[in-house]
Amino acid sequence: MKKVFISRNLTDDSVFKKLLENAGFQVFGASLIKFSAVPIHEVPKVDWVFFYSKNGVKYFFQGLRRSNIKIPENLKWATIGSETAKSLSSEFRQPDFIGNGNGLDTAINFIKKAKNQKVLFPQAESSLKSIQQNAGNKLVAIDLVVYKNIPKTHLSIPNFDCIAFTSPLNAKVYFDNKSAEDSQKFYAIGQTTGNALIDLGIANFEVPTSPSETALAKTIIKSTKSAN
């Protein structure tokens, strides 16, 4: 039975976990980084709020509640992909714009909606800012750090057949603690994480068609079966 590791804490009802276990895999999930909130004292006047991740959604609204900050009714909301959109819908409401998870594609399409408008980016302290970088001066970008992601230390990571990375920092922490084996298969949930793997010297990996747990699980199942 092949063992799969994903760099994310998984709940029992995780789609990723269910799909792979039903296909005969053993699944282990654990984030390799720690998260901590950064207090929010005010939210500037903007036209849009754009989220990169579920953690961005979580810590932004947590910070608003703790500081008793009210949200203007005329704000528009955007997310980089469908998984983050689900988190925003659960926490607040359906976004007005949902990207495809790719930083460049999403920036191009988002500019069509928000060109020259003020956009707030609640994000991690170490965010790669892919939308801001790709949008250049076509958006008035305002960064708001709402959480820190800190690498875990002194990790002892067992051997797995398949390793799925959910962020660039998780990938870096993994390879800071463990070397790649020839028999292992590597996966990146999106191209940004894939680029981080390339920077880390990992050239042989796969990226699903969309940055979701469902697509990631299906990619692992398909590539593993084709290799047998």
C-alpha positions in Angstrom: 0.0 0.0 0.0 1.5 3.3 -1.1 1.9 6.1 1.5 1.0 9.7 0.6 2.0 12.8 2.6 0.4 16.2 2.1 1.8 19.3 3.9 -1.5 20.3 5.3 -3.4 19.3 8.4 -6.4 17.1 7.3 -9.8 16.7 8.8 -11.5 13.3 8.8 -13.9 14.6 6.1 -11.1 15.8 3.8 -11.9 15.1 0.2 -8.2 14.5 -0.5 -8.1 11.9 2.3 -11.3 10.2 1.2 -10.4 9.9 -2.5 -7.0 8.5 -1.9 -8.0 6.1 0.8 -10.8 4.8 -1.4 -8.2 4.2 -4.1 -6.1 2.1 -1.6 -3.5 4.7 -0.4 -2.5 5.5 3.2 -2.8 9.2 3.7 -0.9 11.4 6.2 -1.3 15.1 6.5 0.6 17.7 8.6 1.6 21.3 8.0 5.3 21.9 8.3 4.8 25.4 9.4 3.2 27.1 12.3 0.7 30.0 12.0 0.1 33.0 14.3 -2.2 35.9 14.0 -1.0 39.5 13.4 -3.4 42.0 14.9 -5.4 44.3 12.6 -5.9 47.8 13.9 -7.6 49.4 10.9 -8.7 48.5 7.3 -8.0 51.2 4.7 -10.7 52.4 2.3 -10.5 50.2 -0.7 -12.7 48.9 -3.6 -11.7 45.2 -3.3 -10.3 42.7 -0.8 -8.3 39.9 -2.4 -7.4 36.6 -0.6 -4.6 34.3 -1.5 -5.5 31.5 1.0 -7.9 30.0 3.5 -5.5 31.2 6.2 -5.8 34.7 4.9 -9.6 34.5 5.1 -9.4 33.0 8.6 -7.0 35.5 10.1 -8.5 38.6 8.4 -12.0 38.0 9.8 -10.6 36.9 13.1 -8.7 40.2 13.3 -11.8 42.2 12.4 -13.8 40.6 15.2 -11.1 41.1 17.8 -10.7 44.8 16.9 -14.4 45.3 16.4 -13.8 46.6 12.8 -16.9 46.9 10.7 -16.8 46.0 7.0 -18.2 48.6 4.4 -21.1 47.2 2.5 -19.9 48.3 -0.9 -16.7 46.2 -0.9 -16.1 43.6 -3.6 -14.3 40.4 -2.7 -11.9 38.2 -4.7 -9.9 35.0 -4.2 -7.1 33.4 -6.1 -8.9 30.1 -6.5 -11.9 27.9 -5.7 -10.7 26.5 -2.4 -10.1 30.0 -0.9 -13.5 31.0 -2.4 -15.2 28.2 -0.4 -13.6 29.5 2.8 -14.7 33.1 2.1 -18.3 31.9 1.3 -18.3 30.0 4.6 -16.9 32.9 6.6 -18.7 35.8 5.0 -20.1 35.5 1.4 -19.5 34.4 -2.1 -16.7 36.3 -3.8 -17.3 38.6 -6.8 -14.2 37.2 -8.5 -12.6 33.8 -8.4 -9.2 33.1 -10.0 -8.0 29.8 -11.4 -5.1 29.5 -8.9 -2.4 30.6 -11.3 -0.8 33.9 -10.3 -0.3 35.2 -13.8 -3.7 34.1 -15.3 -5.5 35.3 -12.2 -3.8 38.7 -12.3 -4.7 39.2 -16.0 -8.3 38.3 -15.4 -8.6 40.3 -12.2 -7.2 43.4 -13.8 -10.2 43.3 -16.2 -12.5 43.7 -13.2 -10.4 45.9 -11.0 -8.0 48.0 -13.2 -6.8 51.2 -11.4 -8.9 50.4 -8.3 -7.7 50.0 -4.7 -7.2 46.4 -3.7 -6.4 45.2 -0.2 -4.4 42.0 0.1 -4.7 40.3 3.5 -1.7 38.0 3.4 1.1 36.2 5.2 4.2 38.0 6.3 6.2 35.9 3.8 3.7 36.2 0.9 5.2 36.0 -2.6 2.6 38.6 -3.7 2.1 36.9 -7.1 -1.0 39.1 -8.0 0.7 42.3 -7.1 3.9 41.3 -8.9 2.0 40.3 -12.1 -0.4 43.3 -12.0 2.3 45.9 -11.7 0.9 49.4 -11.6 -2.5 48.4 -13.1 -3.8 48.0 -9.5 -3.4 50.2 -6.5 -2.3 47.4 -4.2 -2.4 47.7 -0.4 -0.7 44.9 1.6 -2.1 43.9 5.0 -0.2 41.2 6.9 -2.7 39.3 9.0 -0.7 36.2 10.0 2.8 34.9 10.2 3.9 31.4 8.9 6.9 30.1 10.8 8.8 26.9 9.8 8.7 24.1 12.3 12.1 22.9 13.5 13.7 19.6 14.5 11.4 17.7 12.2 11.7 13.9 11.8 9.9 13.1 8.6 9.3 9.4 7.7 9.6 8.1 4.1 6.6 8.4 1.8 6.0 7.2 -1.7 4.1 10.4 -2.8 4.6 13.9 -1.3 2.2 16.7 -2.1 3.2 20.3 -1.2 0.6 22.9 -0.6 2.8 26.0 -0.4 6.4 27.1 -1.3 7.3 27.4 2.4 6.1 23.9 3.2 8.3 22.6 0.3 11.3 24.5 1.6 10.9 23.2 5.1 10.5 19.6 3.9 13.8 19.7 1.9 15.6 21.5 4.7 14.9 18.4 6.7 14.9 15.6 4.1 16.5 14.7 0.8 14.5 13.5 -2.2 14.6 9.8 -3.1 14.6 8.5 -6.6 11.6 6.3 -6.0 9.4 9.2 -4.7 6.8 11.2 -6.6 6.4 14.9 -5.9 3.4 17.1 -6.5 2.7 20.8 -6.2 -0.9 22.0 -5.6 -0.3 25.0 -7.9 2.4 26.5 -10.2 3.7 28.9 -7.6 4.5 25.9 -5.4 5.9 24.2 -8.5 8.2 27.1 -9.1 9.5 26.8 -5.5 10.3 23.1 -6.2 12.3 24.0 -9.2 14.2 26.5 -7.1 14.9 23.7 -4.6 16.3 21.5 -7.4 13.3 19.3 -7.8 12.5 19.1 -11.6 10.4 16.0 -11.7 7.0 16.8 -10.2 3.3 17.2 -11.3 0.8 20.0 -10.9 -2.9 19.3 -11.1 -5.2 21.2 -13.5 -6.7 23.2 -10.7 -5.3 24.1 -7.2 -7.7 22.0 -5.2 -7.5 19.0 -3.0 -9.8 17.1 -5.3 -7.6 17.7 -8.4 -4.5 17.0 -6.4 -5.8 13.6 -5.2 -6.9 12.7 -8.7 -3.5 13.6 -10.2 -1.8 11.4 -7.6 -4.1 8.4 -8.4 -3.7 8.8 -12.1 0.1 9.2 -12.2 0.6 6.3 -9.8 -1.6 4.0 -11.8 0.1 4.9 -15.1 3.5 4.1 -13.5 2.5 0.6 -12.6 
